[in-house]
Amino acid sequence: MSTRKCFLLFQENPIIAAIRNPKDIHDAVASPCNIIFLLTGNIYNLKQMVDYINASGKQAFVHLDLVKGYAQDHYFVKYLKDEIKPTGVISTRNSLITKAKQEGLMTIQRLFLLDSSAMDVTITSARKIKPDAVEVLPGLVPKLIEKVNTELSIPIITGGFIETEEEVKTCINAGSISSSTSHKPLWYATDTIKSYISQANA
């Protein structure tokens, strides 16, 4: 999966529904969001959830670090691609991102920017691994987004405590193309944010 395809996908979907509870999958599928981040799942329900999202015509991204009941190794990534069939994966782990890229899955590397040291390490890692996109956490600090945008030529997604349209706009102005959120009311702001982006680019 190319970074260009990833950029276009997230550019068209500035709000991403992030699910922490499997019960929320129905609300996410019913929402205008076309991308759903699964921050939950286990050996019993992961395939069912991805199948449900795929059947709705939406894109499922599985957070590998948060799935329970599977060994987090290269065999799992291959099984995920062949049997569970998400659009892509999210992880903080270099080895899993690398394997997922080899399997042709879209990859999002999660960057926790807690201090300047973490910033240096994660930027270096992303440059080496070359994921299709990075997700910056915390996403409410424009300075961090701007720094990552300067250092990496990779699409930036923001996440963590994003709950208002104004917060999404702040992230976009700093250089992100999309924001993930588990705050359900914000799932319905997709058209408003698209309009804002269109006006800003006019």
C-alpha positions in Angstrom: 0.0 0.0 0.0 1.5 3.3 -1.0 1.8 6.4 1.2 0.0 8.3 -1.6 -3.0 6.0 -1.4 -2.9 6.4 2.4 -2.8 10.2 2.1 -5.8 10.3 -0.2 -7.8 7.9 2.0 -7.3 10.0 5.2 -7.6 13.3 3.4 -11.1 12.3 2.4 -11.9 11.2 5.9 -10.7 13.9 8.4 -12.6 12.2 11.3 -11.8 8.7 12.3 -14.1 6.7 14.6 -11.9 5.1 17.3 -13.5 2.2 19.2 -12.4 1.1 22.6 -15.5 -1.0 23.4 -16.8 -3.6 21.0 -20.4 -2.4 21.7 -19.6 0.9 20.0 -19.0 -0.8 16.6 -22.6 -0.4 15.6 -22.6 3.4 16.3 -19.3 3.7 14.4 -20.7 1.9 11.3 -23.9 3.9 11.5 -21.9 7.2 11.6 -20.6 9.2 8.6 -17.0 8.0 9.4 -15.6 5.8 6.7 -12.5 4.8 8.7 -12.7 2.9 12.0 -9.8 2.3 14.3 -10.3 -0.9 16.4 -8.5 -0.2 19.7 -10.1 -3.4 21.1 -10.5 -7.0 20.1 -9.6 -10.5 21.0 -9.2 -13.9 19.5 -13.0 -14.4 19.7 -14.4 -11.2 18.3 -11.8 -9.6 16.1 -12.7 -11.3 12.8 -16.4 -10.7 13.5 -15.8 -7.0 14.0 -13.6 -6.6 10.9 -16.1 -8.6 8.8 -18.9 -6.3 10.0 -16.9 -3.1 9.1 -15.9 -4.5 5.7 -19.5 -5.5 4.9 -20.5 -1.9 5.6 -18.1 -0.7 3.0 -15.9 1.0 5.5 -12.2 0.7 6.3 -11.0 -1.2 9.4 -7.6 -0.6 11.0 -6.6 -3.0 13.8 -4.3 -1.7 16.6 -2.0 -4.7 16.9 -0.7 -3.7 20.4 -4.2 -3.8 21.9 -5.5 -7.1 20.5 -5.7 -9.8 23.1 -5.3 -13.6 22.8 -2.9 -13.6 19.8 0.9 -13.8 19.9 2.2 -10.5 18.7 4.5 -11.8 16.0 5.0 -12.1 12.3 2.8 -15.2 12.0 -0.1 -13.2 13.5 0.4 -10.4 11.0 0.2 -12.8 8.1 -2.9 -14.5 9.6 -4.4 -11.1 10.1 -3.9 -10.3 6.4 -5.0 -13.6 5.0 -7.9 -14.5 7.4 -9.2 -11.3 9.1 -8.6 -8.9 6.2 -8.5 -5.4 7.7 -7.5 -2.4 5.5 -4.5 -1.8 7.7 -2.9 -1.9 11.1 -1.7 0.5 13.9 1.3 -0.2 16.1 4.1 1.3 18.1 6.3 -1.7 17.3 8.8 -1.4 14.4 8.9 -5.1 13.7 5.1 -5.4 13.4 4.9 -2.3 11.1 7.7 -3.7 8.9 5.9 -7.1 8.6 2.6 -5.5 7.9 4.2 -3.5 5.1 5.6 -6.7 3.6 2.2 -8.3 3.7 0.7 -5.3 1.8 -1.4 -3.9 4.7 -1.6 -0.1 5.1 0.5 0.8 8.2 0.1 3.5 10.8 2.9 3.9 13.3 1.8 5.4 16.6 4.1 8.0 18.1 3.9 8.9 21.8 5.6 12.3 22.0 6.0 12.6 25.8 9.3 14.6 25.7 12.1 15.7 23.4 13.9 12.4 23.8 10.8 10.5 22.8 10.4 12.9 19.8 14.0 12.1 18.6 13.6 8.4 19.0 10.2 8.1 17.3 11.2 10.4 14.4 14.3 8.3 13.8 12.2 5.2 13.9 9.6 6.4 11.5 12.2 7.5 9.0 13.7 4.1 9.1 10.5 2.0 9.0 8.6 4.4 6.6 5.0 3.6 7.6 2.2 4.9 5.3 1.2 7.3 8.1 2.0 8.2 11.6 -0.5 8.9 14.5 0.7 11.6 16.9 -0.3 11.4 20.5 -1.0 13.7 22.3 -2.7 15.3 19.3 -3.7 18.6 20.9 -0.2 20.2 20.9 0.2 22.1 17.6 4.0 22.5 18.2 4.5 18.7 18.2 2.4 18.3 15.0 4.4 21.0 13.3 7.7 19.4 14.3 6.7 16.0 13.0 5.4 17.6 9.8 8.8 19.3 9.3 10.8 16.1 10.0 8.7 13.5 8.1 7.1 13.5 4.7 4.4 11.1 5.9 0.7 11.8 6.4 0.0 12.8 10.0 -3.0 11.6 12.0 -3.7 13.0 15.5 -5.3 11.2 18.4 -5.8 11.5 22.2 -8.5 13.6 23.9 -9.8 15.2 20.7 -13.4 16.0 21.4 -14.4 19.2 19.5 -14.4 20.5 16.0 -12.2 23.3 17.0 -9.6 20.9 18.3 -9.7 19.0 14.9 -9.2 22.3 13.1 -6.3 23.2 15.3 -4.6 19.9 14.4 -5.3 20.4 10.7 -3.9 23.9 10.8 -0.7 22.5 12.4 -0.3 19.9 9.6 -2.4 16.8 10.3 -4.8 15.5 7.7 -7.1 13.5 10.0 -8.0 13.0 13.7 -9.0 9.8 15.5 -11.5 10.1 18.3 -13.7 7.9 20.5 -16.0 10.9 21.2 -19.1 9.9 19.4 -20.6 13.3 18.8 -17.5 14.3 16.8 -18.0 11.4 14.4 -20.8 13.4 12.9 -18.6 16.4 12.1 -17.0 15.0 9.0 -18.9 17.2 6.5 -18.2 20.3 8.6 -14.5 19.6 8.8 -14.4 18.8 5.0 -16.0 22.1 4.3 -13.5 23.9 6.6 -10.6 22.3 4.8 -12.0 23.1 1.4 -12.4 26.8 2.4 -8.9 26.9 3.9 -7.5 25.5 0.6 -9.5 27.8 -1.7 
